Amino acid sequence: MPVKNRFAELLPEITAWRRDIHENPELLFDVHRTAGKVAGLLKDFGCDEVVEGIGRTGVVGVIKGRSDRRGRVVGLRADMDALPIIEQTGAAYASKVKGRMHACGHDGHTAMLLGAAKYLAETRNFDGTAVVIFQPAEEGGGGGREMVAEGMMETFGIQEVYGMHNMPGIPVGHFAVRPGAMMAAADQFDLTVTGKGGHAAKPHDCIDTTVVAAHIIVALQTIASRNVDPLKQVVVSVCAIEADTPAYNVIPQVVKMKGTVRTLDPAVQDFVERRVREVAEGTATALGAKAEVNYMRGYPVTMNTPEHTGFAVDVARSVSGNCDAECAPLMGAEDFSYMLNERPGAYIFLGNGDTAMVHHPAYNFDDDAIPFGSSWYAGMVESRMPAA
């Protein structure tokens, strides 16, 4: 099951879809143009069913195989949304929308799955049903959670589900995956420190919230270095700090901070949530101030089931001969995790070569990766539901 010749033939057409989507990026759930294009193409391909508006703006296509003796259903997912970034690629097909760009390659994911859908609708060389899932709002909106909450898995009878993401730094055509935790849970917190403001020349009459905030920031780093097993990954980052005054000579009454916590183990996630509160509140109390923490759970850990990871590896190796089956996990987050919480499956990386990293204004998807990605998507259907 190497790269399929049909995708070499389709490459100019799939590339044109990808670049059109790239030129017209949309954010979060507001992907009406992209979803409309996807739905229109799926209908043109002859999908047996095309349903729009799942998870607000998601699209699902159903493709039945030549037979259905075993009643199996495999789901394949791609994401459609872009990022609020000003593009700096200089590409001829660069974003036409100021302040938005496909800086994470979702245009490529959508195009590759569309290519696979066209091929599967043409050939139908499998026994069962393929469900192609085009999801909005991966970049912070939880579109995967919304689609699952609307009963997508039950409605379409999906039994296992697979997703893919491009990855700069891995050669084009190479794959990487691992069983178990593939990507991290991503939580957020707002932290408010209240003290006693006053004149900067008289700090002894104040409770200096900037000093308290600084101590909290440093103390939070001990969670990873001194509270959690060194073999368990955790990242605690305070990423923004803001005082309630911009003056040079005023000690602020209130300082607000924003941060993120990344973990790969649900038990560690629970522990760190509790510890963030204890450290912040205890440090503030020791310095005469008060700290309030609003801790918000985000995307859960992206957890690949071992058996289905093995299936993904087999197809990846048959497509290109190159698949790292024990790659290191990433501390980034992915809301495909919601789908994997509902059904067994796997999430795999596809190499995007020596481009800028995702979420960078100079990032660009490499169209040479398309035949590999489309072949893997299609191969997952044909290998998991071989023709009877």
N, C-alpha and C positions, 0 to 999 in steps of 0.2 A: 504494500500500500504506500508507494512513494508519492512525491508530489504529483498530483493528478494532472495529466496533459490538458484536461479541460480548463483548469485554472490558468494555465499558461495562455490558452486561447482567450480566456475571459479577462486577463489582466488589464488590458487597456480600458475595458468597460468598467471593471471594478475600481480601477484607479480614478476614472472620471467621476464615479459616485463619491469616492472618498474626498476628492479635491473640491467638489461642489459643496459637500458638507463642511469641509474645512473653511471655505470662503464665507460660509453663512453660519457661524457658531451661535449656539443658544445655551442659556444657562438653566441649571436646575430643572424644574418642572416645565419651564417655558420653552419646550422643544417642539412647538407645533409644526414648524416647517419641516424639521428633520423627521418627526414621526409621520407626517403626511407623506413625505417622500418614501420612507420605509414601507408604509402600508400600501402605497401605490405600486411599488416594485413587487412586493409579495403577491399582490393580486395579479400583476402581469405575469409573474412566474407560474401562476396556476395553483397556488397553495389552496388546500381544501377548505381552509377557514382562515380569515384574518380578522382579529378583534382589536379594536383601538380603545384608548381611554382606560386601560388597566393601570392602576397606580397613578391615576390622573392623566398622564400622557404616554404611558407605555403602550407598546404594540406587541401582539403575539400572533405568530403564524403557525398553522398546523399543516404538516405534510405527512400523508399516509404512504406507507410502503406498498409494494406490490402485493403483499400478503400481511395478515395479522393473526397468525396462528397462536402466538404466545401472549398477545395482549400487552406487549412491552411499550413503554413511553419514555423517551429520553429528551431532556431539555438542554438547550444550548443558549447561553446568554451573552449579550453584548450591551455596552452602555453607550448613551448618545450625547450626553451633555458636555459643554466646554467649561472654560475657566475665565474669571474676570482678570485677564492679563493682556497687556499691550504686546502684540506680536512683533518680534524682531528677527524673523527668518529671512526676509527679503525674497521669499518665494513668489513666483508668478501667481500662485493661487492663494496668496496670503489672505488673512481675514479682511472682509469688507466692513466689518462692524468694529468701530473703535472701542478699545477696552475689553474686547473679548477675543479669545483664541482657543483652538483645540491644542492645548499645551500638554495634554496627557494621552493623546492618541485615540480617544474614543471615536473619532472619525474613522480611524483605521479599523478598530474593532467592529464597528457597525458595518463598514464596507466588506470586511472579510466574512462576517456572518451572512450578509446578503448574498455574497458569492456562493457560499456553501448552500444557502437556501435555494438559489437558482439551480445549482447542480443537483441537489436532492430532489427537487420537484421535476427535473428533467428525467433523472435515471430511476428513482424510486427503488433502488436495488437494496432493499432492506425489508425485514419482517417486523412490522410494528409501526409506531408513530413518532415522528420527530416534531418537537415543539421549539420554535425559534423565538427567543425572548429579547426584545429591545427595550432597555430600561432607561428611564430618565433619572436625573438628580442623583448620580453617584457621588458627585463632588460636594458632599455635605448635606444633601437634602434627604437622604434615606429613601430613594426611589425603590430600592430592592425591598425594603421593609414594607413600603406601601403596596407593592404588587403582591407580596406574600399575604399581607393583612386582608387583601380583597379576595383571598381564596384561590389565587392563581394555580397553585399546585393541585388542589382538589378539582377545580373546574376542568383542567386539561389532563388530569390523571398522571401528572409527571411523577416518575418513580426514582429517577436520578438526574442530576443536573451538573453541567460543566461550564466553566468560564475561562477566559483567557485575557491576559494583559501583556502588551508589549513592554520590553525592558531594555533601555539603552545600556550599553556596556557589555551586552551579550551579543555574539555575532549573529547576523541575520540568518534565520533558518535554524538556529539552535534553540532548544527548549530547556527550561529549568522548572523543577517542581519538588515538593517534599511531602511525605505523609505527615499528618498531624497539623500543628499550628504553622500556617503559611504566612499569614500577616496578622498584625497586632490588633487588639482592641484599642479604640481611641476614645478616651474620655476627656472632658473639659471641666475647668473650674473657674469660677469668679471668686476672688478673695478680696474682701474689704477690710481695711485696717482703720480703726477710729481711735484717735488719741486726743491731744489737746493742742490746738494750733496757737500760734503767737508770733512774736517778732524773732527773727533769726539771730538777733544780737542777745537775746535772753533765753537760750535754750533750757536753762534750769527752771523756767516758769512753764515749760511746755512738756508734752509727751510727744516726742518727735516721731511721727508716723513714717517718715522716710527711713529713719534708722531702724525702726521696727520692721518695716517691709524688707530692708536689706538683710536683717538677721533671719527673717522667715525664708527668703529666697535661698540663702546659704543652708539653712537647716533642712529645707526640703530635699537637698541633694543627699543627705544622709540616709534617706529612705532606700535609695538604690545602693549606696556604698556600705551601709551598716545595718539595715533592717531586713533586707531581702537576700536570700541565698544567692551567692554570686553566679551560680549556674542557672538562675532564673532571670530572664531578661525583663528589665523595667526602665522606662525613661520618664522622669518628671521634669518638665520644663516650664518655667515662668517666662512668657513670651511678650508680655506687655505690662507696663506700669504707668499709672497716671495719677498725679496729685490734683487736688481740687483747687489749686491756684497755680498760675504760671509765673508768679513773682519771684525775683531773685532773693528777696529778703523776708519771706514769709514761711514759717514752718506750717505745713498744711494740717488741717484738722483730719482730713480723710485721704487715704491713698488706696487706689483700686488696682488690682492685678488680674491678669488673665493667664491661664496656662493649660497645658495638656499632659495627660498621663497615658503612656503606651505600655501594654502588657501582653504576654502571650499565654497566660494561664489564668483561668477564671478565679481560682483561689487567691492568686497574687493580686488580681484586680480588686477583689473584695478587701484584702488587707491594705492595699495602698490607699484606697478611698478612705478607710478609717484613719490611716496614719497621716494623710494630708491634713485632715481636720485636727487631729491631736497635736501635730507639730505646729500648725499655724496658730491654733488657739492657745496652746501652752506657751509658745514663744512670746506671743503678744501679751499674755497675762504676766509673764515674768518681767516684762518691760513696762508694765503699767498701762497697756493699751488693750483694745478688744479686737478680735479677728472674727469675721463671719465668712464661712465657706459655703458657696453654692456649687455642689459637685454634680455634674451631669454625665450620665452614661452615654456613650456614643456607639459607634459600630462595634459589634462583638468580634472576638477572634475569628479569623477565617480559618476554619478547621477542615482539612482534607481527610476524608476517610481512607485508611490505608489500602483497602481492596480497590477502591475506585481510582486512587492515585496510581496504582499499578496498571490499570487499564489505560489511563491517560499517558503513562510512560511508554507503554507498548505502542500506542498509536503514534506518539511523537517520534519514537525511534524508527518506526516504519516509514514515516514521512521524510525525515532528514538524516537519520542515523546518529543524531546528536541530541542527547537529552541527559542533563544532570538530574538524577533522581533523588539526590540528597542535598539540594541547595540550602544555603542558610536562610532562615526566615527573615522577613523584613518587618521593621517596626512601623511602617506605614499601615494604613487601614483601608478596608475595602468592604462595601456594603453587599457584595455577593455573599458575605457571611450570613446574612439573613436567610438566603436561599439554602445554603449548606446546613443551617440549623433545622430546616424543614425536611430536607432530603439528602441522602448520601451523594457524594460527588467529589469533584476536585477542581482546583483553580491552578492554572499553569501560566508560566511566563514564556513569551516568545521574543527572541532577540531582535533588537532594533538597531544594532550596530553602534558606531562611535558618534552618536548624536548627543546634544545637550540632554541633561536629565529631564524627566517629566516635571511639569510645573515651572519650567524655565522659559523665558520669552523667546529663546532661540531654539527650543525643542522643535523637532519635525519628525513626523512618522515616515519611515522608509518604505516606499511602495514595493520594493523588492521582497518584503516580508509577506506580502499578500498571498501568494500561492501556498506558502507554508501554513499560514493561519487558516485559510479556507480549507486546505486539505485536512488539517487536524480536526476542525469542526465536523466536516463531512465524515472523516474517518471514525470519529467517536460514534456516530450513528451507525455506520456500516459494520463496525466491529462489535458494538454492543447488541446490535439487532441484525445479525447476519441473515441474508436472504434464505428463506426456507427451501 
